[in-house]
Amino acid sequence: MTADSRVFEIERVGAQGDGVALVDGDSVFIPFTLQGERVTAVVDGGRGRLVDVVTPSADRILPVCRHFGVCGGCALQHMEGRAYRDWKTEQVRAAFAARGLDAEVGELIVPEGGRRRVVLTARRDPDGLHLGFHAAQSHALVDIIECPVMAPPMLAFLRRGRALLERLVSRRGEARVTLTMSVAGLDVMIAGIEKSLSPQLRAAIAEDAAVAGVARVSIDGEPVFEALAPFLVFGDVDVPLPPGVFIQAMAEAEVQMARLVVEGVGKAKRVADLFAGIGAFTFPLAKRARVLAVDSNREAIAALSLAVRQAKGVKPITPLVRDLFREPLSPLELNAYDAVVFDPPRAGAEAQVRALARSKVATVVAVSCHPATLARDARLLVDGGYKMGAVTPIDQFRYSPHVEAVSMFRR
């Protein structure tokens, strides 16, 4: 124990994955600790830095990555699998309980495979280019050598794509890397570049991209190299991928969510897919039902529209650009549909859900990456006359405190 450290008893693991100790009735958050442990830590402003685990929990295991504890991406690699799954499930249950809802939370689905999209930070120092993720609670950059949550082609980019970023990054930049269905592999969007793109530099980018297995390179959203137009497949339909557009983090998680969504709407003949993006749920739904696909992102809806024109074996799909935060579908508009699916950003869909609660829609399926806002929206639906069914948590963000969830509601 160092001179400025003290001993703490960890009461529980909090919602952000940190151990929580109580000191004079106040909570002290100590990362990388588990319930029941005695630890020494240095505390500053209610947050501790772990020094030593004096009495480890039976649920403590060795982390699977050498960067754990320094890289800010993972918080829970030290927790044994069963305890980890129970903890994530409990976070969903607790979010609903905080809104007075007794949720029937199912077993956590743990998808196979790794993440297909990541945001890497690149920084050039006198000793060369550093590429990786930010440290926890810091702007410091951690050079990443390995990453257990990334799909193998994404991990390979850390090595093979370094030359591309070394050529472009003068001081600091950002690379959004997405694994697509293209034969060439990756879609890379780079921001923060200060260099002008001469013909010679464009040619060099093409050479570097070919070596790195990159299908397309975009700078600040504008493609500067494209060997093969990147696309994804939703419900057997090829959908072009605009640079930087949102997609789910894991392909298998998306498959599981789409399965739950399709099962949830059942035999509905007309479905509104709200916050539809480029159609991850739209096209699976359209195998059975006519679908209205709504999103505020014009590029996403344009890509979805192009895919609709080329799709075969699906019911009619109507794409619509509309900001559902500012202009939610009204109860009258919603009443034209047998079922509504919504998958909003972390902020949830309060304005749209308030309209839903006043509608006559028979079935609602909610998808969310933030249980707290999902529970808030669920409370509005229940107060509006819906009965909440099963809630299924999905571990799309492995080793992090975040968890996806799909919830069903019936009139």
N, C-alpha and C positions, 0 to 999 in steps of 0.2 A: 504494500500500500504506500503510495506516494504521500508527501507531506500535505498536499492540498486535497486528497481524496478522502471519501468516507464510505461506510458500508450502508447498503440499501437492501430492503426486502422487496422483491417484485411481486405486486399484488395480481397483476393481470397483464395481458398484451392488449394495447389500445388499438383504436381503429386505424391508425397509421402504421401499425406494425412495431411500434416501440413498446418496451416494457414500461409499466407505470408503477412507481413507488409513491407512497403517501408520506409526506413529511409535514407534521403539524396541520393535517387536514388538507394540504395542498398537494397537487399531483406533480411529480417530477418524471419526465419522460427520458428513458435511457435506451437508446437503440441497441439492437442485437442481444437483448435479454429476454428471458422467458418467465412465465408465471411460476412462482415458488422458488426462484433462485435468490441467493444472497450474492451480491456483487459489490465491488468497489468502483466508484465513479467520481469524476470531477464534475461539479454542477455549476452552470452559469445561466441565470435567468430562467430557471424551471426546466432546463434541458441538460442532460448529462452526457459525458463522454466516458464510455466504458473503459475501465482500467484492467479489471480482472474479475473472473467468475469464481467466487469463493466456493459456493455450493451449486453445482450445475443441476439443471432439471433432467429428469429421465428422458425428456423429449428433445434434448439438445443433441445434434449430430454435427459432423464436420461439413462445412459448406462445399459445394461442388465446383466453385470457381475461385481462382487465386485472387481475383479483384474484390471479392466480397468483403464488405466492411470499409472499403475505400470508395469504390464506384457507387454512385447514388442510385443506380438502377434497381437493385434488389434489396429487400429488407428482411427476408425471411428464409434464407437458405439454411439457417442453423436450426430450423424447426423440423422435427420428424414428420413423415408424410401424413400419417393418420391425424396427428394433432394439427398439422397445417390445414388439412381439408376441413376438419371440424371447426377450426378458428374462422376460416373464410365463410363457411356456412353460417356460423353464428353472427358474423358481421351483417349479413343480409337479414337474418331474423331480428337482430337488434334494431336495425334501421326501421323496420316495419313496426316493431313494438314501440319505438319512440313516437310513432304517430297513432298509437292505440290500436294497431292492427295485429291480430294473431295469425301470422302468415304460415301457411303449409309449405315449408321450404324443403325441397328435395335434396337428394345427394348431389354434391358438387361434381359437375362434369369436368374432367381434366383432359383437354384435347391433346392428341398426338402432334408431334412436329414442333417447329420453332416459329418465332415471329418472322413475318414476311415484310414488315416495314419498320424502319428505325430512323432516328434522326441523330447523325453523328456530327460532332463539333470538330473542326480542324483549326489548329493554331500553329503559326510558324514562329519559332524562336531562333536565336543564333545557333542552337544545336540541331535544328532541323524541324520537320513537320511532326506535330503531335496529333493523333487521331483517336477519338473515343467519346466518352461520356463525362458529364460533370460529376465531381465528387458530391457526396451527400451534404446538403445545406451549404453549398459553396459554389463559387464560379471557377474553382480550380478544375483543370482538365486531367482526366485519368486516361493514359494511353492504354487501349484495350488490346490484349493479345488473344484472349479467349472469351466466350460468352455462351453459357448454356441455354439461354432463352432465344438465341437467334438461329434461324434456319441455316444449314451449312453453306448455301450459296451467298447468304448475307455475310456470314463470318469470313468467307473467302475474300470478300471485297475489302476487308480490313488490310489484307496483304496485297491483293492484286490491283486494288483501286487507288493505292497510295500514290503511284506515279501521276495519275490524273489530277489528284488534288494538289500534289506538290507543284505541278505545272501552273495551277490556277490561283492558289491561295497565297496572297502576299503577306497578310497579317493574320486574319481570322476569317473563317467561313463556316458554312453549314452544309451538310449533304444529307438530303432526304432520300433514302434508298428503299426501293420497293421491289420485291420479287414478284414477277408477273408470269403469265403463261407463254410469253414469247420464247421462241427457240433460243434467242440470244440471251435471255435471262433477266437482267436487272434494268430498272428504270431509276435514273439518278437525277435529282434536281438539286442544283447548287446555288447557294445564296451568299452574298457578301463579297463577290469577286470585284476587284478594282481594276483588272486589266482590260484593255480593249481587245476585241476578238479579231485579230488580223487573219487573213487567209492561211498563213503559216500556222497560227495557233489553232485554228479550226482543224487543220489537217492533223496536227499533233494530238488533239483531243480525240479524233477518230481512231488514231493508232492506239492510244492509251485505252480507249473504251473497248476496242476489240480484244486487247490483252486481258482486260478485267471482266469480260463477259457481260458487257453493258449493252442493252438494246437501244437506249436513248439517253442522251445527256441534255438537260435543260439548265439554263442559267437564268435565275430570277423569273422562272415560269415560261421562258421562251426556248423551244428546242433548238439546239445548235448542232446536234448530231443524232441521226436516227438510222440504225441498221435495219430495224424491223419495228413496226408500230406496236407498242406494248398493249396487251389486252388481258382481261380476266374472263372467266367463264362462270356465269350464274344460271343455274337451271338449264344447262346445255346450250346457252346462248353466249356467243362471243361478244364482249362489251369493251370498246376502246377505253383506255385509261388516260385521261387528261393529266398533265403534269401537276403534281401536288394535291390532287383531289383525295378526299378521305376514303379509306377502305378499312375494313376490320383488320386488327393486328395479326391474327392467325387464320389461315385458310380453314383449318379443321374446326376452329371455334365458329367461324362463319357458317360452315356446313351444319353444325349442331343447332345454331340459332335459327337458320332457315328451316330446318326440320321442325323445330318447336313452333315456329310461326305458322307454317303450313298446317300442322296438326291443330293448332289453336283456332284458326279460322274455320276449320272443318269444311262443311259443304257450302259455305257462303258463295254466292254467285257474283256479287259485286263487292270489291275490296278497295279501300283507300289506303295506300302505303305512304305514310307521312314521314318526312325527313328521309326520303328514299335514296339519296345519293345517286350512285350510278346503277342501282338496281339489284343489290345483293338479295333482297327479298322479293322485289317486284317480279323477276322472271320465274322463280320457283312458284310464286303465287299464281302467275298467269297460265300455268299449266292447267289450272282448274277454274279460274275466275277472271272476269274482266277487272282490270286494275287501273286506278288513278294513282300515278306516281308523282308526288309533290316534293320539291326541294327548292331552297333559295339559291343554290349554286348553279349558275347558268351553264358553266362548263360541264358539270355533272349531268344535268338534264339534257344537254346537247349530245353527250356521249350515249346516254340512255336512249334518246330519240333515234340516233343512228342505228343502235342495236335493234330497236323495235322494227325499223324498216327492213332489216335483214333477217329477223328472227322467223323461225318456222316452228309450227307445233304449239303455239301459244294463243291464248285468248286475247282480245283487243286490249291494248295498253294505251292510256292517255297520259302523256307527260305534261307537267305543269310547273312553271317557275313561279314560286310564291314564297314570301317570307312569312313563315307560320308563327314567328314570334310577334311580328307587327300586325299581321293580317291572318289570323287563324281561320280555318274553315268554320263557317257558322253552323249552328245546329240544323238549320234548314238544308244547307249543303250536305252535311254529314248524313242526314236522314235518307239520302239516296243510296246508302251503302249498307250491306248486311254486316260487314265487319270492318274495323279500322285497325291498322298496325302503325305504331309509332316508335321510332328509334332516334331520339334527339341527342344533342350533345350533353355534356355533363350537367349543364344547367337545368336539364329537364324540359318539360313542355307545358308549363303551368297554364299559359293563356289558351293553348289548344285543348288541354284537358278540361278546363272550365267549360268550354263550348261542348266538348264531348259529353260531359256530365249532364248537360241540358238537352242532349239529343236522344233519339230513339234507337240508335245503333245497338244491335243485339249483342255483338261480340267485340271486345277490344283486346288486342295483344300488345303489351308494352315491353320494349327492349331497352336496357339502360346499362351504362358503364359506371353508374354512380348510385348505389342503393339508397342513399339519403334522399335524392331528388325523385327517384322512382317511388319511394314510400310516400313522399309528399303528394305526388301525382295520384298514387293509388288511393290515398285518403280522400282526395277530391272525387274520384270515381265512385268510391264506396258511399260517400255522403250523397252522391247524385243518384243512387239507386242500383249500382252494380254490386254483384257478389264476386269477391275475389277468389280465384281458384289457386292452383299450384304455382309456386315460384321456383324456378330452376336456376341455380347459380352455375356459372361457367367460368373456369379459371383461364381466361384469355390472357391475363397479365401475370404470368407465373413468377413466384417469389416476391411479388409486390403486394402492397395492401389493397390494390384495386381488384374488383371482381365484377364481372358482367352478370346480368340476371334477366330472365324472361318471365313475365307474369301474365296470367290470363284473367279476364273479367267477363262476366255474363250479366245481361239485364235480368 
